[in-house]
């Protein structure tokens, strides 16, 4: 099991990786950026063209396909398409449980669900395993049990069914996966339930989640990712809208997120309703600027109307441009047992910035985060990076970290060749992978608990891969 200390050690690695990213962008000149676009500067070396036309990787690395859309799984269902965010968890037998989100939306994405093009396999899951059996609720979360030593897939099955557009989410310190719906769909016209929620999955279980319940107190909106602070218990949430907010959820009971809590939105002190997007001409936020923060309560969080962000802004909340990938980290050089003073919450805004190529932010929580004493010493928000050159980073989406502190960035842009970037702790940046199949984005990059294997997705048509090689 991932104990609290293990969770914090991964957070330290993430903080180191982000520090490297800043160094890399600060020191790379124009020639370095051209080299990066061509295949890498330093790092693992230039990319080698894949003769199979699927995934270009550096010399010495290889990939293995773990699942493709339409493959039959061990529970008799089909691998759903639109694979997105993932997380890897250690099982007691030494294997890895990989939680895989599926950003399926019917009818926009066609018959990409687990039950076949005509729902002919719908009854292979018990009724109580579905949150919604309506004909348009065909997303969810699947699990792949993988043995990194034998490089074999042990089992594939559905873990959560009956949801919509499960895009990103986040792992918890107690070995569960918070899977987020990136939508706001209401009961009727193909739905039997309302959607736009966060669900808690248990990837270490061998059976699907029964009687799935949305965590309604976390709000109903266009969810993207979450990050859990294991010290304060606060859950942070991004919203994938061009005028979205950044939220936090203070649970009444850390052991049971369903027991309710307070949902709040981030506001900048003295700058009510400010846009952080830097799209506007006046007074852009400078890279490196640290802004004092306060949190405003939002009510009616389970509204029938998709207006939570509007009501939050009326109370002074700041706007963000498409909040997406998010991760909890600890500052470089910090010890895993001193997270209270060094905690950071990093998140990407995919089309923020003057060039609309993306921003990377970090939030520095208050030493009294989520308590009444917070007013004595509040949190700080820092614009960590803003990309103005697509050769460097273009529209960062999913974020993750290697076990040794390199940052992994999945891009989501209009490029013909989507990249997976790796940034070492010394700032060296390289294009580690290139989609040789099509123009689909990469998503869900993460590492096995034993640090031997990287997992990633090509979202369309829906392929999950394991990458092996001389990691360093």
N, C-alpha and C positions, 0 to 999 in steps of 0.2 A: 504494500500500500504506500501511497505517497503521503508521508507524514508532513507535519507543518514545516520542519526544518528542510526537508527535500524541496518543498514548494518554494521556500524562501531562497534556497540555493539557486534554483532556476531563475528566480527574480533577480538575483545578483548578476547572473550571466546576461540577462536582458539589459540591465542598466549599463553594463560594460559595452555591449553591442551598440547601443544608442550613442554612447560617447565616441565610439569608433566612427560612426556614421557622420557625426559632426566634423571630426578631424578630416575624414576623407573628402567631404564636400568643400571644406575650407582650403585644402591644400591642392586639390586637383586642378591643373590648368587646362586650357583648351585641348592640348594634345592628349592629356590624360583622359579627357571626356571622349575624345574620338576613339582611343584605344578601348575604353570601356564598351562603347557601342559595338565595336568590332569583335569583342570576345573576352575582354578582361585585362585588367592591369594587376599584376601580382596574383594573389589568391591561388586558385587551382589551375590557372593556365587557360589558354584559348579553347574555345568550344570545338568539338569534333562533330562533323556532320553524321547524323544517324542514317545508316543505309536503309533502315526500315521506315524512315520518314516520320518518326514519332517524337523523339526527344533528343536534342543535341546536348551533350554533356562534355566536360573536360576529359582528357585522356586518362584512362585508368578507372573511370566510373562506368557503371552499368545500371540498367533499370529492369524492373520486373513489373508486369501488369498484374495487379491484385484483383481488380474488378472493372468490368465495363458495363455500361448501361445495357440492360437486356439479358445479362447473364443470369442463370438460375441460381438462387441462393439455397442454403441448407434448410430454410424453413418453407421451401416451395414457392417463394415469391421471386420477383425479378429485381435485379439491382436497379434502383431508380437512377435517373439522370441528374444533370445539373449539380454535380458534386461541388460543394463549397468548403466552408471552414471545417477543420478537424482538430482533434486532440488525441494524444496517445497516453494510455494508462497501463501500469504494470499489473499483471495478473499473478496470483499466488503460485501458479505452475511455471512461471518464468516467461510466459508468452505475453504479447502485447495486445490490448484491446484498443482498437482505433475507432473512435466515434466520428461518423461522417454525416455532415449535413447535406440536405438536398433542396436546392432552391427552386423547386418545381412549382409552377403556377399554371393551372388549367383554366381556360383553354389556350393561353398564350404559348405554353411550351408543349402542347400536344400530349400524347399518351406516354409521358416520361415517368409515370409512377411505378410502384412495385407490383401492381395487380394486373398488368397486361393492358393492351390497347382497348379492350372492351370490358375491363374490370372482371374478367373471368376468374381471377384468383382472389377476389375480395374476401370470400368467406374462409380462406385458409388462415386468416387471423381471427381470433375470437372477437366478438362484437365489442367487448369491454377493452380491447387493445386500441380502439380507435377513439381519438378525441372527436372527430367529425367524420361520418360516413357519407356525407354529401358528395356528389359526383365531381366537385371541383377541389376537394380537399385531398390532394394526393402527394403532398410532400412529406417530410419527416426526417428521421435520422436512422441510419443503419450502423451496424457494428461489423468490423472485420477483426477476427482473432488471428493474429499472425505470429509465427515462430521465427524470430530473427536468426536463430542458430541454424535451423534447417532450411530457412528461407521458404517456408511453406505456409499456405493459408489453411488454417484449421477450421474456420467456420465463418459464414457470412449470413446475416439475418437482420430483420428490421428491429429497431429498438424503440422507435416512436412513430406512430402512424396517425393520419387524419389531420395534419397541419398544413400550412401554406407558406411557401417561400422561406424555408429554413436556411437562412443565409449564413450568418456568423454566430457567435456565442462566446463561451469561455469556460475553461476548466475551473473547478473549485478546489480548495485545499482538502476537501473531504472526498475526493475521487468521484465527483459527478460532473456532468456536462450540462451547462445551461445553453439550450438551443433556442435561437431567437427567430421569430417570424418577422420578415421584412414586408409588411403589408398592413392594410386596414380594410378588411373585408367583413361584411356584416351578414348575419343570418338571412337566408333567402337566396333565390336565384342560384341554386347549386350548393349552398352551404347550410348545414344544420346548426352551426354554432358561429359565434363571432370570432374573429381572428385579429392578430396584431399583438401577440403576447410572448412571454418567455416561458419555456417548459424546462423542467429539470429531468434529465435522463440519467440512467445508471448503466454505463457501458460495461461494467464488470459483471452485471447479471447476464445469465444465459437465456433469459426469456424477455419478451417485449414488455415495455411498461404498460401496466394495466390501469384502466381508469385515469388516463392522463389529465392532469389539472393545470390550467394556466396559472401562473403566479400573477394574479390580477393586480395586486398592490404595486407591482413593478411598472404598471402603466400599460395602456394600449396605444401603441403608436408604431411607426415604421422602424422597428428595432434593427440593430445591426450587431454590435459586439458588446461583450461585458468583460469586466475585470473585477476580481474579488480581492480586497485587501484582507489578508489573513490576520492582521493585527487588530484593526478596528472593526472588522466584519462588514464594512460598507461595500456595496456592490455599485460599480460605475457602469453607465450605459451610454452608448452612442446611438444617434438617430440619423439614418441615411436619407436626409432631405437637404436640398440646397439652402434651406432656411431652418435647419434642425437645431436642437439644443443638446447640451451635455447634461445628463442626469446622474443623480446618485440615489440609491435606495438604502435606507437605514433600517434593517430588519428588527422587528420586535424580539425575535428569537433566532439567533444565528444558526441554530441546529435545525430550524424548519422555516424556510423562506416563505412558506404559505401562511404563516401565522400573522402576516401583515407587517406594516412598517410605514415609514414616511418616504414619499417620493419628492425630490427637490431638483431644481434646475440651477446651473451655475450662472452667477451674475458677477460682473466686474464692478468693484466698489467705485462709486462716483461716475460711472459711465453706463447709465441705465439703458438697457436694450441695445447695446453696441453690437455691430457686426464685426466679427473677427476675420472675415473672409478676405480682407484687403482687396476687394473688388472695387470698392468706392474710391474716389479720387482723393478724398480728404483724410488726413491723419491716419495713414496706415500704421499697423502695429509692426514694430521693428523686430527682426530676428534677435533673440536673446532677451527681449523685454520681459520682465516679470511683473505681472499684474495682480494686485490684491483682489481676493475673491470673497464673495459671500454667497450663500445658498438660499434660494427662495422656495417656499413651499408651493407645490401645485396640488390643486384639489380636483375632485371628480376625475380621477386618473383612469377610470374605466368607462369613459364617455361613449355615447353612441355616435358622436360627431368627432371627426379627425381634426381636432382643434387644440390639442394639448400644447403644442409648441406656440400657438398664437397666444393662448392664455398665460403661458410662462413668460413670453416676452412682455406682455402687459404688466407683469410684476417685476420686470427689469432684467430678465434672463438674456444672456448673450447668444447671438446667432453663430452657427458654425456651418461650413460648406461640406455637406455629405460626410458626416462622421462615420468612419468604417472601422478598420482594424484597431484593436485595443489590447494592451497587455500590462500587467502589474510588474514593476521592476524596482530594483534597489540601486542607489547611486554607486558608481564605481569606487572600489576600495572599501566598501562597507562590509561589515560582517553580517552573516545571515541572522544572527540573534539580536541585531540592533536596528531592525527595520523601522521602528517607530519614527526615528529622526531622519531616515534616508529614503523612505518610500517614495516612489514615483508611479504615476499612472500615465502611460504613453498611449497616444492615439493618433490615427491618421485622418485627415480631412482630404478626401481624394481629389477634389477640384478646387480647393482653396488656393489663395495666393494671387498676386497680380497677374501672373501668367496662366493661372488656373491649372497648374501642373501638380498641385498638391502641397499640403502643409503637414508637418509633424509637430504635435504639441506634447507637452508633459505637464501634468498637474502634480504639485507638491502638497500633499495633504497637511492639514494642521496637526500639531502634536496632540490636539484634543478633538480630532476629526469626529464629527457626528454627535458631539456632546454640547452641553450648555456653555462649557468653558471655552468653546471654539472662538467666541468673540474676543478673547484675550489675544489670540495669535492665530489668525485665519490662514487658510491655504493660499497658495500662489499658483498662477497659471503662466507658463512660459511658452512663447512661440519658439520651438526648438530649431526647426528648419523650415525653409520655404524654397521649393524648387523653382528655378527660373530657366532651366535648361533641360530639355527632354532627354538629352544624351546621358545626363546624370541619373535622375530619377523622374519618371513620368507617371504621376497618379498612383501613388502607393495605396494598396488596398489591405490585404491580409498581412499581418506582421507576426513573426515568431523569432525564436532564438535557437542557436545551436547549443549543445551542452557546454561548449568551451567559450561561449561569450560572443560569437559572431551573430550579427543581425541578419535575418532573412526577410526580404521584401518581395511580395508579389505585386506586380504592376497590373493595372486594369485601364488600358487606354486604347486608342484607335490604331496602334501600330500593327503592321502586318506580322511582325514577329514579337510575340510577348516574351518578356524576360523574367527570370527569377534572379534577383540580385543577392549577393552575399557580401556583407561588410565586416571585415575583421576588426578586432579591438584596436589595432594600430591605424585604422582609417582606410586600409587598402580595400578598394571596391572591385568586384568582378561580377560579370554576367555568368552565373553558375549554370543556368539552364535556359534553353530556348525552345519554344513550341515549334517543332518542325512539321506538325500535322496541319494546323490551320491558324486562324487568328484569335482563337479562344484564349481567355485569361487563364493564368495559373491561380490556384486557390488552395488553402488549407495546409500549407507547408508546416511540418512539425517533425520532431525526432522521437524515435523509440526511447523508452526509459534507459536502455542499456547503451545508448549513444551510437549504435552501430548503423542505424538506418534512417534515412530521411523519407518521409511520406509527402506526397503532393498530388494534386488533382489537376487535370485538364478539364475545365468545366464542361465544354461541349466537344464531342457528344456525351461525355461523362466517363472519364477514365481515372482510376486511382492507381498510383504507382509507388513502388518502393525503390529507392536509389541506394546503391552500395558503392563503396570505393575507398580510397585512401584518405579518409577524413583526417584533418589536422587542425 
